Amino acid sequence: MNNAVFLDRDGTINEIIVVPDLGILESPLTPEQFKLLPHVPEAIGIFNRLGLKVITVSNQPAVAKGKLTPSGLEAIRHKMAEDLRKENVYIDGDYYCYHTSLDNCNCRKPKSGLLLQAAKDFDLNLRESYLVGDSLVDIKAGTSVNCRRTFLIGSLKCDLCKLMEKDGFKPDFIVPNLLEAAKMIEKDMEGT
């Protein structure tokens, strides 16, 4: 069996777009809008060197909302792969949920469908795998399949603390970025 690191895409690997005049955050809708966050290639390089399968698991409701086509999403995925390849690092697999929260599908995080499909496709040991994301739905998905460790990217806020206590789950670690998560995963793997 293989071990993996599951990565949310938007806000973990790439920048989230601020929609002008509306002030709302949105996933990139074109390859031109896709920009890697700082130190992401270095972090993914650590995962590659450790022998972890690097798997993106991302909710992409813009497809269901008609803002993005599956081929448009594939063009963005291709841009991400090209940007990473230029840095001599790679992602092993990409899994996307096209649904909105109203669709009640099994693949939309916080449900575990994307992770379970990747586990089947890559023969993954979920109990020895990691998840890194920037929202509680990411953490809940990783927790639901008993990932070894979960990492939340971002600042801890009081509302987040209350939500974690209410739902009875929380990330194992809160980190400022993917590189810090990668360094902690490297230390964790050295300790086993």
C-alpha positions as CSV (number, residue, x, y, z in Angstrom):
1,M,0.0,0.0,0.0
2,N,1.0,3.6,-0.6
3,N,0.8,6.6,1.6
4,A,-0.5,10.0,0.4
5,V,-0.9,13.6,1.1
6,F,-4.3,14.9,0.1
7,L,-4.3,18.6,-0.8
8,D,-7.2,20.9,-1.2
9,R,-6.5,23.1,-4.3
10,D,-7.9,26.6,-3.9
11,G,-6.3,28.4,-1.0
12,T,-3.8,25.6,-0.4
13,I,-2.0,25.2,-3.7
14,N,-3.2,28.3,-5.5
15,E,-4.4,31.8,-4.8
16,I,-8.1,32.5,-4.5
17,I,-9.4,35.3,-6.7
18,V,-11.2,38.3,-5.3
19,V,-14.1,39.3,-7.5
20,P,-13.8,43.0,-8.2
21,D,-16.7,45.2,-7.0
22,L,-18.3,42.2,-5.1
23,G,-15.4,41.5,-2.7
24,I,-16.2,37.8,-2.7
25,L,-13.6,35.0,-3.1
26,E,-13.8,32.7,-6.0
27,S,-11.8,29.8,-7.5
28,P,-9.8,30.6,-10.7
29,L,-12.1,30.3,-13.7
30,T,-9.4,30.5,-16.4
31,P,-5.8,29.2,-16.6
32,E,-4.7,32.9,-16.7
33,Q,-6.2,33.4,-13.2
34,F,-4.4,30.4,-11.8
35,K,-1.3,31.4,-9.6
36,L,0.6,29.1,-7.3
37,L,0.9,30.3,-3.7
38,P,4.5,31.0,-2.5
39,H,6.6,27.9,-1.6
40,V,4.1,25.4,-3.0
41,P,6.6,23.8,-5.4
42,E,9.1,23.4,-2.5
43,A,6.4,21.8,-0.4
44,I,5.3,19.4,-3.1
45,G,9.0,18.6,-3.7
46,I,9.2,17.5,-0.1
47,F,6.2,15.2,-0.6
48,N,7.7,13.8,-3.8
49,R,11.0,13.1,-2.1
50,L,9.3,11.4,0.8
51,G,7.6,9.0,-1.6
52,L,4.1,10.2,-0.8
53,K,1.4,10.2,-3.5
54,V,0.3,13.8,-3.9
55,I,-3.4,13.9,-4.6
56,T,-5.6,17.0,-5.0
57,V,-9.2,16.7,-3.7
58,S,-11.2,19.8,-4.5
59,N,-14.8,21.0,-4.5
60,Q,-15.4,22.9,-7.8
61,P,-19.1,24.0,-7.7
62,A,-18.4,26.5,-10.4
63,V,-19.0,23.6,-12.9
64,A,-22.5,23.0,-11.5
65,K,-23.2,26.7,-11.5
66,G,-22.3,27.1,-15.1
67,K,-19.4,29.4,-14.5
68,L,-16.8,26.8,-15.6
69,T,-17.0,23.8,-17.9
70,P,-15.3,20.5,-17.2
71,S,-12.9,21.2,-20.1
72,G,-12.2,24.7,-18.6
73,L,-11.4,23.0,-15.3
74,E,-9.1,20.6,-17.2
75,A,-7.3,23.6,-18.7
76,I,-6.7,25.0,-15.2
77,R,-5.5,21.6,-14.0
78,H,-3.1,21.4,-17.0
79,K,-1.7,24.9,-16.1
80,M,-1.2,23.8,-12.5
81,A,0.7,20.7,-13.7
82,E,2.8,22.7,-16.1
83,D,3.7,25.3,-13.4
84,L,4.8,22.5,-11.1
85,R,6.7,20.6,-13.8
86,K,8.8,23.7,-14.4
87,E,9.9,23.4,-10.8
88,N,10.6,19.6,-11.3
89,V,7.7,18.5,-9.0
90,Y,4.4,16.8,-9.7
91,I,1.0,15.8,-8.4
92,D,0.0,12.2,-8.9
93,G,-3.7,12.6,-9.2
94,D,-6.5,15.2,-9.2
95,Y,-10.0,14.5,-8.0
96,Y,-12.8,17.1,-8.3
97,C,-16.4,17.3,-7.2
98,Y,-18.5,19.4,-9.6
99,H,-21.6,19.6,-7.4
100,T,-23.0,22.3,-5.1
101,S,-23.8,21.7,-1.5
102,L,-27.5,21.3,-2.5
103,D,-26.7,18.2,-4.6
104,N,-26.0,16.1,-1.5
105,C,-23.5,13.9,-3.4
106,N,-20.9,11.6,-1.8
107,C,-17.9,13.3,-3.5
108,R,-18.3,16.8,-2.1
109,K,-16.2,17.5,0.9
110,P,-16.7,17.2,3.9
111,K,-17.9,13.8,2.6
112,S,-15.2,11.3,1.8
113,G,-16.0,10.2,-1.7
114,L,-13.0,11.8,-3.4
115,L,-10.5,10.5,-0.9
116,L,-12.0,7.0,-1.0
117,Q,-11.9,6.9,-4.8
118,A,-8.2,8.0,-4.7
119,A,-7.5,5.4,-2.1
120,K,-8.9,2.7,-4.4
121,D,-7.1,4.1,-7.5
122,F,-3.7,4.4,-5.9
123,D,-3.9,1.6,-3.3
124,L,-3.6,4.0,-0.4
125,N,-3.3,3.4,3.3
126,L,-5.6,6.2,4.6
127,R,-4.4,5.7,8.2
128,E,-0.9,6.6,7.1
129,S,-1.9,9.4,4.9
130,Y,-2.2,13.2,5.5
131,L,-4.6,15.9,4.5
132,V,-3.9,19.6,4.1
133,G,-6.6,22.1,3.4
134,D,-7.7,25.7,4.2
135,S,-11.3,25.0,5.5
136,L,-13.1,22.8,8.0
137,V,-14.7,20.8,5.2
138,D,-11.2,19.6,4.2
139,I,-10.4,18.7,7.8
140,K,-13.7,16.9,8.3
141,A,-13.1,14.8,5.1
142,G,-9.6,13.8,6.3
143,T,-10.9,13.0,9.8
144,S,-13.8,10.9,8.4
145,V,-11.3,8.5,6.7
146,N,-9.0,8.5,9.7
147,C,-6.0,10.2,8.0
148,R,-2.9,10.1,10.2
149,R,-2.8,13.9,10.5
150,T,-4.8,16.8,9.3
151,F,-3.4,20.3,8.7
152,L,-5.5,23.5,8.5
153,I,-3.9,26.4,6.6
154,G,-4.8,29.8,8.0
155,S,-5.2,31.8,11.2
156,L,-7.2,30.4,14.1
157,K,-10.2,32.5,14.8
158,C,-12.6,32.4,17.7
159,D,-15.5,31.4,15.4
160,L,-13.4,28.6,14.1
161,C,-12.6,27.4,17.6
162,K,-16.4,27.3,18.5
163,L,-17.2,25.4,15.3
164,M,-14.6,22.8,16.0
165,E,-15.8,22.3,19.6
166,K,-19.4,22.1,18.4
167,D,-18.7,19.5,15.7
168,G,-16.4,17.5,17.9
169,F,-13.4,17.6,15.5
170,K,-10.4,19.7,14.9
171,P,-7.3,19.7,12.8
172,D,-4.2,18.1,14.3
173,F,-2.2,21.2,13.4
174,I,-2.9,24.8,12.2
175,V,-0.1,26.1,9.9
176,P,0.4,29.3,8.0
177,N,1.1,27.6,4.6
178,L,1.7,24.4,2.7
179,L,5.5,24.5,3.2
180,E,5.1,24.5,7.0
181,A,2.8,21.5,6.7
182,A,5.3,19.7,4.5
183,K,8.1,20.3,7.0
184,M,5.9,18.9,9.8
185,I,4.9,15.9,7.8
186,E,8.6,15.2,7.0
187,K,9.4,15.2,10.7
188,D,6.4,13.0,11.5
189,M,7.5,10.5,8.9
190,E,11.1,10.5,10.2
191,G,9.7,9.7,13.7
192,T,8.0,6.5,12.6
